[in-house]
Amino acid sequence: MRRPMYFTALSAAVLSLTGCGDDDKTSNVPVATGPPVETEVPNTNYQPAFAGQTRANGAQTTTPYTSGVITSALSSPWGITSLPDGRLLITEKGGALRIVTQAGNVGNPITGLPAVNPEGQGGLLGICIDPDFTNNRMVYWVFSEAAAGGNLTAVAKGRLSDNDTAIESATVIYRANPANSSVLHYGGRILFDKTGNLYVSTGERSVLETRPLAQSVSSGLGKIIRIDTNGQAAAGNPGFTGTSALPELFSIGHRNPQGIALHPVTGELWQSEHGPRGGDEINRVKAGANYGWPTITYGIEYSGEPIGAAIQQQDGLEQPVYYWDPVVSPSGMTFYKGNKIPEWQNNLFIGALSGSHIVRLVIDNNNKVVGEERLLAGENQRFRDVTQAADGALYAITDQGRLYKIDKQ
């Protein structure tokens, strides 16, 4: 069905901008000088490991742009990706996969997908298409699967039929074990790297019995995994040491990573991660690295109690590039490519759930956040994912069923 599109022109005031650098490398990325966008009292008195790790200066877009709702007819959309012809392929939490046109026409559910368990935070989750989709029409997705012993994060693939109505020969290619009865923290994003292999984010399933498995090299929980298109460990993986270490592991020590994206210049993997009460993170993911959960964190338990030894730094454990306290609940994300809005080039855009906005992070050439902006904060929507489509515009989906387009005015 089709819904009318409406747009609001947004023109922001110009902020004073200065250049920045450090002793090793000078960056030509402008630095925001406005006050931090976060004004609420933090949950903790934990100190950041370095300047700018949290509450960076506020940035403000100076190029006039528009934002508009293309459709409100989706049902709890979770993942979005662009097809080569500009249409959008969108997953819905309940298990439906749909094609939506840029005019707002929402297609019927595509048949042939395996059943999902939509309870809690589960369902049909992240999605991507093969780099050679024009020729092979292959689609890859993540979903929560009911299994012996509970539920787990699973990865599947299949061919989109020539008439766009069905997934053919759907096959589950990977499962993050062990299964658990929890219906929380599945992670669930997926994308191709530059070598034709897949990155997949998995959560540690939230409950106290599985939380330590984020540190276990013999478990698929709380990880970034890297697999080939048949679900086998990809060539060139770092190779963790330890008893029964899984060859598909790329990084460990994650809580609930709901966003992954490749930097358009460096090709490096970046990731967003839900913290507990405080301590949402943005990480630059390095092969073989340990990101610390639950040993180190900038958050506390929802009850207010400390987590573990209440430490934020430890040798051998990576620091987040950026963190939030209070949380914004960062989910799907993308880097902005192209120059339609030049000041956004290589900026990171992240859907914020509890924050009810889209985060824009300005990142300098030293991989430091030097500015933060909140887009569409007045819409009161839980932004679940954001992508850049073939037309260069940003498209974002919300838990409430909306699809937004954000583009130069």
Order of alpha helices (4+ residues) and beta strands (2+ residues): beta-beta-beta-beta-beta-beta-beta-beta-alpha-beta-beta-beta-beta-beta-beta-beta-beta-beta-beta-beta-beta-beta-beta-beta-beta-beta-beta
